[in-house]
Amino acid sequence: MANYVLFTDSTTDLTPALIEELDVRVLPMTFNLDGRDYKNFPDNRELSAHDFYNALRSGSMSTTSQINQSAFQDAFEPVLAEGKDILYLAFSSGLSGTCHSASLAAEDLAPRYPERTIRVVDTLLASMGEGLGVYYAARKMAEGMELNDLADWFEQNRLHVSSWFTVDDLMFLRRGGRLSGAAAVAGTLLGIKPVLHVDNEGHLIPMEKVRGRKASLDALVKHLKNSPIPLEEQVIFLSHGDCADDAEYVANAVRALGVARVEMNHIGPVIGAHSGPGTVALFFLDKVR
């Protein structure tokens, strides 16, 4: 058994079943909805995904905050005191300061536990793309890979996880500054649906525009087909903003290609606050992002 613990955060959007399967510890991010703070636990114990997205549909506003240094120290120190090391795979630094907070916590704890190792790795990923990266890391850990070797492996391979999103409501992209107000209004009137991508710096950027919802969902599958990785070797993670029927449409199209496995879950509130209801995201391995 490995003498280290694999940590990540709730922006992986991993299901409780996957968390148990992978034996990973997930730290909850925080979001605020209508003036009240909630912890984004993977089991949605404080607020269900459906209730969160219904609130957004009704006009509620949500903001998010990173895990702070103190929370990381509280989570890490008992593990170090047990004589175990830590590998933390962090939410993209292109979207959050969480990775920086974890690094500060590691620096603060190091003098107190000089015999222990804490590696903080920026996944440059989000939602179940981050989750897919954690999935492969956990598999390597279960096979016996040592902590520093695994951290190095992840840094060398994180850009092979490809992340493609489409959104249904352009106004959420406008609020997040990824689309101008005029473009959001015009796109809504014309039925334009953007297809977005997580780039090599971990930022979510628009890549193409299609007309109509079905075309945008098909575009996600098209990008999977374009990957040179054999489909029968692909483990597919798929997340959605409370639009299960659309997500299932994509999942069925992907299953028909003969992939190895498909896992699906809601996009959690931390990312969903910015992408909005109706978002569908597809994650898979590729030669490049």
Buried (B, 14 or more C-beta within 10 A) or exposed (E): EBEBBBBBBBBBBBBEEBBEBBEBBBBBBBBBBEEEEBBBBBEBEBBEBEEBBEBBEEEBEBEBBBBBBEBBBEBBBEBBEEEBBBBBBBBBBBBBBBBBBBBBBBEBBEEEBEEBBBBBBBBBBBBBBBBBBBBBBBEBBBEEBBBEEBBBBBBEBBBBBBBBBBBBBBBBBBBEEBBEEEBBBEBBEEEBBBBBBBBEEBBBEBEBBBEEBEBBBBBBBBBBEEBEBEBEEBBBBBBBBBBEEBBBBBBEBBEEEEBEEBBBBBBBBBBBBBBBBBBBBBBBBBEEB
